[in-house]
Amino acid sequence: MSHYKADCFAAGFYRSYHGKGIMVIITVFSITGCGGSSGDGKSASDSGGKDSSDIPTATILMYTDWYKEGWKALEEHINANAEEVGFKLEIQTVAGGDQGDQLIKVKFASDDLPDLVQTYGPKWIDAAASSLDKVVDLTDIIDTSDYDQDLLDTFCIMDGKLLAMPVDTSSLTGVLYNKAVFENLNLEIPTDWASFLTVCEAIKQAGITPVYCTYKDTWTSQLFPLNGMSMDIAEKGGDFAAFLEGLDTNQIQYKDCTNFIEAIGLSKELIESGYINETYLSDSYDNGQEALINGDAAMIINATWTAETMAGKFPDQIDNIGGFALPTPNGENYICKTIPFAVSIPTCAPDQELSVKVLQYISSTEAQQIYASAQPGIYANTKVECDLLVAQQELKAAAETGNSMTDFEELVAYKYGSLAEYLLNYYTGTYSSPEDVVKAMDEEVAKNAAAKEDSNWN
Amino acid sequence: MSHNAQKIYGYRFLIPGIIVFGVFFVLPTILGLILSFSNIRGFDISTLSFAGITNYKNIFTDQSMNTALGNSFLFAIVTTIGKMGFGLLLAVFLNRKIKSANVLRAIYFLPAIINPVAVGLIFTSLMHPTTGLINKFLNGVGLGFLAQNWLTDTKLAIWSVIAIEIWKWTGFTMSILLAGLQSIPKDYYEAATIDGANAFQCFRNITIPLLMPSINNTLILSIVGGLKIFDLVQATTGGGPGSATQVFGTLIYKAFGSGRFSEGCAAGIALAIIIAVIVLPLNRFISRKEVEV
């Protein structure tokens, strides 16, 4: 009803004239703009505004969830030493999830980006925003000698061009659990699906929510099923690049990923078993963190980025949060390693020189160390040293001694739509089987491929 | 001033309006129509190619289309009935000589001026199943059996959004109908009373016919507004859970959000045509029943 008043005026106006139909048509056609922006950026910085001095202020755009302790520490350091580093930093945040993604995509399309932007990396910029030509080639601009070259090759370099620099950690997906709850109930870490359900039952009997799901923030519903995809990649030879190419050329479809489909089914089994919070569709990511740290819930299924966020909120209790790989029926448990979020310079940046200067500093080992000291994690800069959180240590150890796979979702050429929407359709009964979920994904991929006139889908 | 200059003089005042109308409505509509039959990558005009009716086919074969169409019509019809019904009741009530009439009019109108996103956030909080005030109140007064998952029950969610919409816009409908009521001369009622008409007969034979222009306006606005609803749904449920509360507006948003701009344009054009097909005959039908004061 955003045009309600305008429509009223139009309707009143047309009544005064003979051509009644014309104004009705005008009212009708005004639908093409479907409402105002619902969440433009807000500044996360307290001190980023330009002052009277000549020190320029650079603005970086990112999702609210990504503005964690690392960025806060780096922002504080830069602004406190603005004269020395030669610029001030203002951090602009937008809501995460599908809506945030869409906002960033629109900003790419309309050349409405600030000095820097943090995204899932060049492949996301290409696949989701179709804007690879709108980021600056950093190849001869940024010193990457301290960085993991394999990681840069996989995530940040496309067609031989370095298009982003990884800032932030790689996360490991799995189960985060409250150690005290497990110790009090004498529970062992489950190693397969059956033992996981046994543990859940014991926790439920103790009056504690076994697994806290937070699907009001719909993106959190994807972590469980996506873990199953790691097994599919392994089953298809374990060649990650070949798997991606298969998805990008229609050689592999989501309906072929049987472990992924099985994981979707298991995630619903968990819901139907009563081992999760009843209000899982109304509870937010924040609710989940609080429930876990307070011991109202024993586990949440997410990634180490959650532990990093919780470390900022509950520094005294974070050592009580551990992590283990999500159990599967055959005990072949995989840990999925996500790509680090990366900073690019948009070609529409108002002052390219300033943007380069800022990114050079942010990418430096000195700046990355400040970031990592405040937010311990697994960094692409190999010179960075930090003490990992307990959950990070345990999941990292599990990944090194067991199975792990790189997260594929932001690296595919054609997006599969909103997996969260399809999953919730399945959980709430709109879809009748996991096959409906993958069918929706394949259809969306086909549409996106057709929109780019990819002959593999003809 | 010559006769010709006099004739042209008036038209000059139309120029700014025509320019604005042309640039911000006619041109985008034409471009949207062209795009809806085309394929384009991002905003790169050099990639534009003819796609025939593919975009329209994609929209109407979308898995969420049936849900979205059903919800859009349900939303438009029920909210129109609700807004008109409650709006008329309030208008008749506040057309009486009561001391607090002006204050009450302002209070009932207030929701209309609140940003829909803010309304969405407020009601999301109020309707939370465990921490929301609505369920807490129901539990508190012993009506716990009425407590619901207002926005997350797939069957109930669209009705909750409908209720919010009616709450938000009833006051606005009331104000239009009230203006219509106040323009009806009292003489008609006096004459009818002398002739022996009772209150219901007066309402049916005087109020309704003379109020028909206002009813026509609010009806058309409600139906158009209901069919193109987007912001409130996006702010409360985001079209979910899953796609349970998807409406045509959120489908358009989804198409644009996926970078399929041509498909988004096609969806916009399709919605405009659907609305026109419904609204134009309805407008003609009701206009015939109008009576001049």
Interface residues (C-beta under 8 A of the other chain):
Chain A: M1 S2 H3 Y4 D7 C8 A11 G12 R15 K20 G21 V24 I25 I26 T27 V28 F29 S30 I31 T32 C34 G35 G36 S38 G39 D98 Q99 D101 Q102 K105 V106 A109 S110 A128 A129 S130 S131 Y215 T218 E278 T279 L281 S282 K415 G417 S418 E421 Y422 L423 L424 N425 Y426 Y427 T428 G429 T430 Y431 A440 E443 E444 K447 N448 A450 A451 K452 E453
Chain B: F25 P28 T29 G32 N39 R41 G42 F43 S49 T54 N58 Q63 T67 A112 P116 V117 H128 P129 T130 N149 L151 T152 T154 E165 K168 W169 F172 I176 P213 N217 I220 L221 V224 G225 L227 K228 I229 F230 D231 L232 Q234 A235 G238 G239 G240 P241 G242 S243 A244 G249 I252 Y253 K254 F256 G257 S258 G259 R260 S262 E263 C265 G268 L271 A272 I275 A276 V279 L280 N283 S287
